[in-house]
Every structure is written in structure tokens, then in C-alpha cells.
Amino acid sequence: MHEAHDTAQSDASLPDGPVDVVVVGAGVVGCAIADALAPDHDVVVLDKSGVAEGATGRAAGVITPTLFYGDLPEVARHANEFFRAFDGTHGFEFTERRRYDYVVHDEVDTARDRAADLADHGFPVTYLDTDVVESEAPRLNLDDFAGAVRYDDAGWVDPYTLATALKRRATDRGASFYLDQQVDAVSSNTAELADGEIRAHTVVVAAGFSTPDLLGRPLPIQPYRTQCVVLEPTEVLDDQFPIGRVGSKHLYFRPEHNGDLLVGGSHDIVSDPAGVSTQADESFVKEVALTIPELVRGFGDAGLVNGWAGVDSATPDARPILDQVDDVFVAAGFNGLGILAAPIAAEAIRSQVTAETAAFDVSPFSFDRFSDSTSGFELRTTSDVGR
Ligand SMILES: Cc1cc2nc3c(=O)[nH]c(=O)nc-3n(C[C@H](O)[C@H](O)[C@H](O)COP(=O)(O)OP(=O)(O)OC[C@H]3O[C@@H](n4cnc5c(N)ncnc54)[C@H](O)[C@@H]3O)c2cc1C
């Protein structure tokens, strides 16, 4: 989790005349959309706090587009290519790392079929028995499992650095960021602030769980809280230690550059997203402390480095809305996957703003796929998706 505040603010006063595009929200998604539109649009980004101060700065940064979007192969390919192309520019780093998703005995057939299907689409995905996994990654312990699905195109990023790198490139391309600017409401061509409004030909809202409030209407989006802790093992992890997920326990983990282990999990719909604790719960820390030593060797006496919680937004089918709602463009409902999906959102929104053909079919992200836009729904966690 990043504590620093990106203080680089535009000194200029807010624009008087209409601009091409106003983006509300400077999380990773707003920054990615600004970056994608800035080459040929006059773009203004507004955020009530700072860059990556919402869910983005609290994310684990695990990047596995193939796992979560492999059923939409062109979408997954677009995200996979983005992270490799952006790596090494504007201070951004993509750390490539193999990923193993542990598979319990009664899920072997499903996991094998899914791995084979993804491989048929050209993705480097394989189902492996436990002895093979443990020979490749000796710190993993799969005693209670039948095998694992290996993704050879996974990796991780520092989400704060990704957002600020996108902001930097967007700024180089001419976008202006105005931070500490609370937007009260939007319409198809205005963003209303406490002391006036900004007019724009196009308004994009990428404000996380606050998006329905800004539009002043219900959307099939619910805020949910999720958590991370960092553990320091007695023997540091080496620089090839893989990313992992134990769906049956709703936990995932990735190494840190210093050999610690970041562990994420727990998903609870919340009614007061602004008021929830940003600390990890003691019960979650205990669960991690009990579970991880069984899965990763050398964590019996691990120390707790830190822990935190953040709030993201969920939709009924665990896919974001990237579409116009009442003539306002919306990019929200990332279901714990908005870091890896930021380039997907940027491409989908750019194609609709410019009427260009997107790199993939954007219809899976349409608003009208939800017939009942107001009712609550059961949360599908990232542990359930892609299994
Ligand atoms: C603990 C945790 C772990 C996660 N791990 C991963 C992971 O490993 N991989 C992954 O892909 N995703 C992960 N995610 C999900 C990811 O963080 C989010 O999906 C993503 O950050 C969403 O980005 P965003 O820009 O839409 O929202 P946010 O980052 O929440 O940004 C929204 C912005 O809108 C601004 N805003 C809100 N209301 C207003 C207003 N009225 N006026 C002006 N500005 C406003 C906020 O200040 C904020 O900066 C994780 C999330 C959490 C909480």
C-alpha cells in the first residue's frame, strides 16, 4: 500500500470554456482513460483527493488478464500486451511472474478443461499435478490439493506507480489534473463543483463506488471491502517465487521485491463505504497466519509487516460497466480487478468517445446487459471468477 500523496497539482485555475473531455476520478482507471484520450483531446481530470488515493493505492497489483478475461481472448490479449509495452517507461515496472492456482480434488476436471481451453486460444496455461508444481516451486506445499493451473503470462505491478506513470504520460500528452476537487454531480456535459462547474463535450465518471452518487441514479454497483497483509518469512522468498491463489480458501498471494509475501482476501459488501475501517481485521490476520504456513514453507514463524483494507465496487457478473449511462460515460464496477482492467477500460471508453473500432468487442461491458439496475445482488469474489 502506498502512503505518499501525489502532490503534483495543476497550478492553473480551472478552465472557463468547454473542454473536450472531463474525467472524474484519478484512480488507475481515470488516469488510464485520460492517457488514452489525451493524444487528440483536451482532457481535464478532477479528483476529490489525489492520484491513486482510492482503491488503487490499496491494491495488491496482481496482473492475470488470462485468468479473469480468458473467455474474452481479445480483451485478455489487449491487457497482456499493454503491461509489456508500458513496462520500463514513465517509471513503471511490470514484474513478470509465473502464477499457480491451487486446485482441490473435486475441481480437477473443470480445471483441466479450462486450462486446455485457454491453451487452445494460444494462452500459456497448463494443468499440472502436485509433484510437478512442487518440483518447480519447492516452497509451495500442495499436500491438500490435487494439482494447480499454471499461468506463464502473469505478473504484478505497484498500483500507485502504475497510476502515477499513466498520469505522467497523460500530462505529457496535454492532459491537466486538478486534485482536491470534489465533484458534486455530473450531466452529459458538465461536472459541478462546490464553486462552479466545468463544461465539456464528453464527461467520463471513473469514481469507483461513488459513481452512482455522481450520476444521481442507482446503478448495479455495490461497494465491497477487501483486505491485504504482508508477512516476513524467516527465510526470504527468492526472486522467482510465484504468485498463487487458493480459491477454496478465498486467498491469493504474491511476493514483494524484498522477499516478503503479500496476501489478499476477504470480501464483504458494505453499506457505508466511506466509513469502513482501512485497517486489516484481526480475524483476517489470524486466518492468514493459520493458512499461509500450510501452503508456503518457511512461514511458521513469519512476522506481520503491515495490513490494510480498501473498498472497490462490484457488479452482478463481476465485469465492469464501460458504457454510456444517461449520456455520461461510466467506467466502474471493477470487482477487485481494476488494476489489470485499466487498459481494458481505457480502450473501451476511447473507442466509444471517438467512434473508432476497439481492439475487442466492447459489448460484454455494456450497461444494458443488466435488466434490473436497482436491486442488490450476491457478491462474486475474485476467488469465484475464472475457476
Ligand atoms: C485490498 C485490495 C486489493 C486489490 N488487489 C487487486 C489486484 O491484485 N489486482 C487488480 O487488478 N485489482 C485489485 N484491486 C482492485 C483495484 O484496486 C480497483 O479495481 C481499482 O483500483 C479501481 O480503480 P478506479 O480508478 O476505478 O477506482 P479508485 O482507485 O477507487 O479511484 C476512484 C477515484 O475517484 C475519486 N472520487 C470519488 N468520488 C469523487 C468525487 N465526488 N469527486 C471527485 N473525485 C472523486 C476518488 O478520490 C478516487 O481517487 C484491489 C483492491 C483492493 C481494495
The ligand as a Gaussian input file, in Angstrom:
#p B3LYP/6-31G(d) Opt

LIG

0 1
 C       -7.171000      -4.607000      -0.946000
 C       -7.354000      -4.564000      -2.443000
 C       -6.600000      -5.403000      -3.259000
 C       -6.757000      -5.341000      -4.654000
 N       -5.949000      -6.110000      -5.443000
 C       -6.041000      -6.012000      -6.791000
 C       -5.174000      -6.762000      -7.625000
 O       -4.315000      -7.510000      -7.142000
 N       -5.302000      -6.640000      -8.984000
 C       -6.249000      -5.831000      -9.546000
 O       -6.325000      -5.774000     -10.784000
 N       -7.079000      -5.096000      -8.764000
 C       -7.002000      -5.168000      -7.415000
 N       -7.838000      -4.451000      -6.619000
 C       -8.920000      -3.686000      -7.251000
 C       -8.437000      -2.321000      -7.727000
 O       -7.784000      -1.649000      -6.693000
 C       -9.633000      -1.491000      -8.192000
 O      -10.478000      -2.259000      -9.029000
 C       -9.146000      -0.287000      -8.973000
 O       -8.211000       0.430000      -8.206000
 C      -10.315000       0.598000      -9.350000
 O       -9.763000       1.783000      -9.865000
 P      -10.656000       3.063000     -10.035000
 O       -9.798000       4.115000     -10.638000
 O      -11.918000       2.695000     -10.728000
 O      -11.123000       3.442000      -8.556000
 P      -10.375000       4.201000      -7.385000
 O       -8.940000       3.857000      -7.317000
 O      -11.189000       3.976000      -6.165000
 O      -10.449000       5.722000      -7.846000
 C      -11.641000       6.457000      -7.807000
 C      -11.230000       7.908000      -7.614000
 O      -12.411000       8.715000      -7.705000
 C      -12.267000       9.778000      -6.799000
 N      -13.599000      10.283000      -6.490000
 C      -14.632000       9.614000      -5.923000
 N      -15.686000      10.428000      -5.773000
 C      -15.316000      11.637000      -6.266000
 C      -15.971000      12.895000      -6.370000
 N      -17.216000      13.069000      -5.937000
 N      -15.303000      13.936000      -6.919000
 C      -14.026000      13.765000      -7.369000
 N      -13.348000      12.599000      -7.267000
 C      -13.990000      11.549000      -6.730000
 C      -11.589000       9.146000      -5.585000
 O      -10.934000      10.134000      -4.803000
 C      -10.626000       8.172000      -6.244000
 O       -9.328000       8.722000      -6.396000
 C       -7.710000      -4.464000      -5.231000
 C       -8.467000      -3.621000      -4.397000
 C       -8.293000      -3.661000      -3.030000
 C       -9.100000      -2.718000      -2.178000

